[in-house]
Amino acid sequence: MPDRVSADTLAVWGGEHESLVQGATQVPIVYSAAYGYPDVETWLDVALGRRPGHIYSRNTNPTVHAFEEKVRVLEGAEAATSFASGMAAVSNTLFTLLSPGDRIVSVKDTYGGTNKIFVEFLPRFHVRVELCDTTDHAQIEAAIAQGCRVVYLESPTNPTLKIMDIARLAAAGHAAGAIVVADNTFATPINQNPLKLGADLVIHSATKFLGGHGDALGGVVCGGPQLVRQIYHYREITGAMLDPMAAYLLIRGMKTLHLRVRRQNENALKIARWLQEHSAVAAVFYPGLETHTHHDVARRQMRGFGGVLSFMLRGGFETVKRVLPRLRFAHRAANLGAVETIAGTPATTSHVECTAEERDAMGIPEGLVRYSAGIEDADDLIADLAQALSVA
Ligand SMILES: *Cc1c(COP(=O)(O)O)cnc(C)c1O
């Protein structure tokens, strides 16, 4: 499709064309482990990539391919490959790019599972991991300048909504000869395109906003053809491919991505502003607030500030335990980015894999509430929060 087609149109039409068969207006769910050919020559041509087609669904699958294409065009990437979950995308990418003796620079409060890869698994393979303070860009630049194979960014971060200057840190990474990876799960391609800001690879947990309905897990990596090809190869051999049914649900969810995300941007900003004025609330973290430390960077690199915010209650974790059960319009669950509002604590959601000490070292307070605004009416959500906070 031509470049000038807007994201709104790409969310609806992008990536589907070549997968529609026999006049179907929707991408079919292809459940076939393997693909048959009438003669060995054609089969061999497909196997060698000389002719389009599929061989075996651990490698490629038509439904999965349509999903990859939809994300690819929305991120403005040349190539994309998908995974069984966001963590499969993160881990497969890191294990493709890193070898023993390599060094990776990232930050302390990436997604909890990503942090586990950094502190538990990569060191076993003799990869040196340097985790910097997320907001200290000078420290991150200094760590990058010492030399590294990968710079791993995430912005906004989960769950404290810190902002990393992607263009600035990508430039530092490239000056050091590193590959720059950015987790764009919280922003979505509607609000932010890390590849346009200089990143080499962009990762999504499709489980969150891309799918948007809390009913399918998936992950995806987009970027240049060479890097994506290597990551695809690691995944086709190690086997963390996306299931065709999940791919179908994610495609269906993505058709409304632009509508959902814009509504969630609006709801989250309105709720963040309201919480800021509430006497029971000690602090609100949302990049759309003028009071956010890196609001200027967020304004520069994002078109909207996303559907997730977090806040701290006076009275800490004990108050959180009394307030959360009172919410009528929020699932208390370990997910985000769905059409329903979801609220939780880091200890039960993003950083459930970590100990209290590890969360503390990452700068994640126990008394924090992560709030993923859904597409409900903002005033209903605010009224719900008001009655819940009345016991705080
Ligand atoms: C949820 C999440 C992941 C992991 O995705 P899964 O689909 O749960 O494996 C990675 N990064 C971020 C920012 C996330 O929120």
The ligand as a Gaussian input file, in Angstrom:
#p B3LYP/6-31G(d) Opt

LIG

0 1
 C        2.982000      -7.814000      28.781000
 C        4.248000      -7.208000      28.319000
 C        5.267000      -8.001000      27.764000
 C        5.155000      -9.514000      27.674000
 O        4.104000      -9.914000      26.846000
 P        3.313000     -11.314000      27.007000
 O        2.419000     -11.307000      25.830000
 O        2.607000     -11.260000      28.321000
 O        4.322000     -12.393000      26.998000
 C        6.415000      -7.375000      27.317000
 N        6.565000      -6.040000      27.408000
 C        5.614000      -5.247000      27.947000
 C        5.843000      -3.772000      28.024000
 C        4.423000      -5.792000      28.418000
 O        3.496000      -5.015000      28.971000

